[in-house]
Amino acid sequence: MTLQEILSLPELEGKLINQAKTQGFVTAMAAAPHSLDPHEWLPFLWGGEEVAPFSDGEQFECYIEQVIALWNQYRPELMNNQWQWPESCALDEEEIVTEQTRDFCEGLLQGWQLSRDDWEAIMPEDSQDNALLGGVLLSLTMLYDPETSIATLAEQGIEGLEQFEEIFNAMPTMLCGLTMRGMQLVEDGE
């Protein structure tokens, strides 16, 4: 079963975060400077409950395999500057970004919270690296909430729509760059 097939099962409806949020969350885990054990972060995919919402052990195993497969795909892609947006994520003429893009960004920002201390330890507030981290987080936040971002830009006299396309297109490079810099800082610090 694919991840989407598992997430579509009626008995799991509303019990797991959707596919785009899952992809974003797993991307955050794959980008983290220190690998976190999946047992530490998997429960966040079902709202942080101790017990997974699966009544069928085989489905649960399949779900975990799919999630770990995403991590195994994203980690080397991020470390080798090859990561790309999931296919479902795109820009949208009316809404600026698709709902899947917003969900992906939300999942990534939620995942970042888990590894935040690790990031802040290697990229302290007054460092150049912190500007890189801040830029990636600001860009993700803008894509997650484009209406607020447009209003804020407009207050500063900036017409912002084309900037979203630039940010969206730059995000793979930004995330890969951040991941690679994080890895380098961890190696240098050991």
Steps between C-alpha positions, in 0.01 A plus 500: 500500500615852425505770764199669339306170498569453869402861579178451300379204708166591662605362840799739506314811382600800707746297708818566300633818343442510124754405235633851428545578872667160545738574211583840651552357847723220370696756294568691823618180667720414200651851499571501875869539586489206743298196395211448736389144567167445318349380829549857626308664218260242350231566769474862378351360178195392700480801730757398759293227660697218658295233325480500121145508361538171313294197590677290238869430570570436134359841399710664772814326378423600141440862608833515684677345201352768270601782735854365546525454121424873463777582751739266317416679174511858634816479712745422215311734264539786750865417564579482127305809388244288314185543711194635319148594606261201508297486178179611672659827615467788255422864455138598439383808310202565726627380836872574437593147614301177503354359819756219478783758497356668810462162671855402405635826646291453815637148546855619443462786750351260756788258446749782535370560853625153596853564378503871589745465791746315275476773236536781751802329660692483172365827357492742796303822473794729417654273234486532121358151492205619707409736215485198266278313745281807551466553126384143443250519789368840386457368145313192622279718718422727204401202287293356787310827551523703177204731581665637813832526317344697213330736745830554683688560175229739379535705820865544403404604145611171341283316250574146599344244269805434281708465815302189592598337173865586568478366856321183388757437226793573733375279786666174381839675478445676833402180683787303350744779584375518857523121541851483358616794715349335808684175425827688449462688831423177687807328346723801577375506858569134575 
